[in-house]
Amino acid sequence: MRAVVIGTGPAGITAAETLRRLDPSGSVVALSTEPYPPYSPPAMADHFLTGRDEPLYWKGQDVGARLGIHERRDARVEAIDIDYREVVLADGGRIPYEGLVVASGSRLHAPLEGADLPGVLDFKSLRTATELIGRVRRGEATSALIVGNGFIGIELSLLLAGLGVEVTVIGRRNWVMPRVLDPVTSTVAEAALTARGVTLRLGVQADAIIGEPSATGVRLADGTHLDADLVVAATGVKPHTEFLVDSGIATGWGVHVDDRLGTSVPGIVAAGDVAEAADRFTGERFVHAIFINAVAQAPIAAANLLGADLRYDGAEAMNSLKHLGVPIVSIGTTDAPDEILRWQEGGDVRTVYLRDDTVIGAQLAGDIRAAGVYRSLMLRRVPVTRYGRRLVEPGFGMADIAFDALAHGPRSLSVV
Ligand SMILES: Cc1cc2nc3c(=O)[nH]c(=O)nc-3n(C[C@H](O)[C@H](O)[C@H](O)COP(=O)(O)OP(=O)(O)OC[C@H]3O[C@@H](n4cnc5c(N)ncnc54)[C@H](O)[C@@H]3O)c2cc1C
């Protein structure tokens, strides 16, 4: 097959690799808007802190040449012509395809006045991150304001603090990473951030990014102005779908995909942060913009493009925070539980969210060993009343489940 892959992020390069492997006599063109070899965004902070290249270029910088993938960098897709089966580039070039993978990922979403001012920085791509960190390295910046206390804002705050920058994070909600952590687990993260010298201004509304002619600070809802050398927007991400507007491919927040990761147009599949797939647990369409979903979807999408019939089980909400110095894992949801079980001692917190006697989500800080057990109970919808509070007590694990299986019959063993 003559295949084209839009994107060389974790989803795109994994799809391209799969296509080459399953269809060695076909051809694969993989396009990226950036000038770099395929890279892993979660490894950017480590790269800038330590100078290490390996985790960043996780498939090897020579992956294109090595696998026979025709990688085209600085190549922006502007449209897809589904009648002629061609991808249209911003420079006017056209690339014909027989099969197309849309893996264009996500971009910064900053619905904030002044977010388009010159000088507003972000940490969403290697290109923008290189510009941001370049300013620090050149000695142009010793202070930074980060608007947004989500995952990316927090990761960047730790990196900048590690580089000696005085960092303030502004967050509308009054706990950090509100989409990932509950307020109690968040206190563990907040303590770690404060210990690393990050100033948190939480429960504060940033009204606008301000500065003339370029960004110099932020105006808060109470009229206060905060200034810094670097002003960074970390207000969220949005799937990259703009170039699909007239393509006939159905989109909502992201590209709508079915349980084979097919789009509404035959011969076109989608994977990664751009794909709005069913949630594995609730079945509702959602974009869980995380690495593991991207690399799980990509091989399935690519194989199905070649004619396989592989079903995708659905995307999961699962985050682990790497740079805080204390392990934190969050899985599933905290929405509308009918019971919450929590065990807490110092920096060790384990919280399990229950609905209809099953686990719908869990948050762990410190001792995170039970995360896999909770995920298993959650995905298999195992009734958990029988465990009572033991569920969150130290040491709860597979042994408890095996013990229970012996007492109640082998059905529960399916958890293992
Ligand atoms: C700082 C940071 C830290 C993160 N940490 C974690 C973490 O710890 N754990 C975790 O699970 N997730 C993490 N993530 C999220 C994770 O990086 C994403 O889920 C993952 O990168 C998604 O991969 P993707 O290939 O779908 O998209 P992306 O990585 O966004 O790649 C998109 C690709 O599409 C290309 N592209 C876009 N538009 C076009 C176009 N019009 N034409 C041509 N090419 C185009 C881009 O150039 C790029 O190559 C982090 C993200 C960031 C930014």
The ligand as an SDF file (V2000), in Angstrom:
LIG
                    3D

 53 58  0  0  0  0  0  0  0  0999 V2000
    5.4840   18.4370   28.0900 C   0  0  0  0  0  0  0  0  0  0  0  0
    4.6350   17.2280   27.8970 C   0  0  0  0  0  0  0  0  0  0  0  0
    4.7140   16.1840   28.7950 C   0  0  0  0  0  0  0  0  0  0  0  0
    3.9180   15.0780   28.6520 C   0  0  0  0  0  0  0  0  0  0  0  0
    4.0340   14.0740   29.5510 N   0  0  0  0  0  0  0  0  0  0  0  0
    3.2530   12.9760   29.4400 C   0  0  0  0  0  0  0  0  0  0  0  0
    3.3740   11.8990   30.3440 C   0  0  0  0  0  0  0  0  0  0  0  0
    4.1630   11.9320   31.2890 O   0  0  0  0  0  0  0  0  0  0  0  0
    2.5920   10.8120   30.1770 N   0  0  0  0  0  0  0  0  0  0  0  0
    1.7060   10.7410   29.1460 C   0  0  0  0  0  0  0  0  0  0  0  0
    1.0000    9.7290   29.0230 O   0  0  0  0  0  0  0  0  0  0  0  0
    1.5610   11.7410   28.2570 N   0  0  0  0  0  0  0  0  0  0  0  0
    2.3220   12.8490   28.3770 C   0  0  0  0  0  0  0  0  0  0  0  0
    2.1940   13.8750   27.4650 N   0  0  0  0  0  0  0  0  0  0  0  0
    1.2180   13.7220   26.3720 C   0  0  0  0  0  0  0  0  0  0  0  0
    1.8370   12.9430   25.2070 C   0  0  0  0  0  0  0  0  0  0  0  0
    3.0010   13.5860   24.8030 O   0  0  0  0  0  0  0  0  0  0  0  0
    0.8480   12.8590   24.0580 C   0  0  0  0  0  0  0  0  0  0  0  0
   -0.2710   12.1290   24.4530 O   0  0  0  0  0  0  0  0  0  0  0  0
    1.4950   12.2100   22.8270 C   0  0  0  0  0  0  0  0  0  0  0  0
    2.5840   12.9800   22.3750 O   0  0  0  0  0  0  0  0  0  0  0  0
    0.4730   12.0670   21.7100 C   0  0  0  0  0  0  0  0  0  0  0  0
    1.1170   11.6200   20.5630 O   0  0  0  0  0  0  0  0  0  0  0  0
    0.5620   11.9720   19.1200 P   0  0  0  0  0  0  0  0  0  0  0  0
    1.4970   11.3370   18.1640 O   0  0  0  0  0  0  0  0  0  0  0  0
   -0.8710   11.6730   19.0370 O   0  0  0  0  0  0  0  0  0  0  0  0
    0.6510   13.5710   19.0110 O   0  0  0  0  0  0  0  0  0  0  0  0
    1.8420   14.5940   19.0460 P   0  0  0  0  0  0  0  0  0  0  0  0
    2.9140   14.1240   19.9410 O   0  0  0  0  0  0  0  0  0  0  0  0
    1.2130   15.9040   19.3270 O   0  0  0  0  0  0  0  0  0  0  0  0
    2.4260   14.6050   17.5630 O   0  0  0  0  0  0  0  0  0  0  0  0
    1.7110   15.1920   16.5100 C   0  0  0  0  0  0  0  0  0  0  0  0
    2.5060   15.1380   15.2250 C   0  0  0  0  0  0  0  0  0  0  0  0
    1.6820   15.6190   14.1690 O   0  0  0  0  0  0  0  0  0  0  0  0
    2.3890   16.5830   13.3990 C   0  0  0  0  0  0  0  0  0  0  0  0
    1.3910   17.4940   12.8020 N   0  0  0  0  0  0  0  0  0  0  0  0
    0.4210   18.2150   13.4190 C   0  0  0  0  0  0  0  0  0  0  0  0
   -0.2870   18.9170   12.5200 N   0  0  0  0  0  0  0  0  0  0  0  0
    0.2270   18.6210   11.3240 C   0  0  0  0  0  0  0  0  0  0  0  0
   -0.0500   19.0500    9.9970 C   0  0  0  0  0  0  0  0  0  0  0  0
   -1.0500   19.9160    9.7250 N   0  0  0  0  0  0  0  0  0  0  0  0
    0.7150   18.5930    8.9940 N   0  0  0  0  0  0  0  0  0  0  0  0
    1.7470   17.7110    9.2340 C   0  0  0  0  0  0  0  0  0  0  0  0
    2.0400   17.2650   10.4660 N   0  0  0  0  0  0  0  0  0  0  0  0
    1.2980   17.7150   11.4910 C   0  0  0  0  0  0  0  0  0  0  0  0
    3.3160   17.2340   14.4160 C   0  0  0  0  0  0  0  0  0  0  0  0
    4.3810   17.8930   13.7410 O   0  0  0  0  0  0  0  0  0  0  0  0
    3.7500   16.0110   15.2090 C   0  0  0  0  0  0  0  0  0  0  0  0
    4.7520   15.3260   14.4870 O   0  0  0  0  0  0  0  0  0  0  0  0
    2.9910   15.0040   27.5730 C   0  0  0  0  0  0  0  0  0  0  0  0
    2.9180   16.0420   26.6540 C   0  0  0  0  0  0  0  0  0  0  0  0
    3.7300   17.1520   26.8080 C   0  0  0  0  0  0  0  0  0  0  0  0
    3.6370   18.2790   25.8150 C   0  0  0  0  0  0  0  0  0  0  0  0
  1  2  1  0
  2  3  1  0
  2 52  2  0
  3  4  2  0
  4  5  1  0
  4 50  1  0
  5  6  2  0
  6  7  1  0
  6 13  1  0
  7  8  2  0
  7  9  1  0
  9 10  1  0
 10 11  2  0
 10 12  1  0
 12 13  2  0
 13 14  1  0
 14 15  1  0
 14 50  1  0
 15 16  1  0
 16 17  1  0
 16 18  1  0
 18 19  1  0
 18 20  1  0
 20 21  1  0
 20 22  1  0
 22 23  1  0
 23 24  1  0
 24 25  2  0
 24 26  1  0
 24 27  1  0
 27 28  1  0
 28 29  2  0
 28 30  1  0
 28 31  1  0
 31 32  1  0
 32 33  1  0
 33 34  1  0
 33 48  1  0
 34 35  1  0
 35 36  1  0
 35 46  1  0
 36 37  1  0
 36 45  1  0
 37 38  2  0
 38 39  1  0
 39 40  1  0
 39 45  2  0
 40 41  1  0
 40 42  2  0
 42 43  1  0
 43 44  2  0
 44 45  1  0
 46 47  1  0
 46 48  1  0
 48 49  1  0
 50 51  2  0
 51 52  1  0
 52 53  1  0
M  END
$$$$
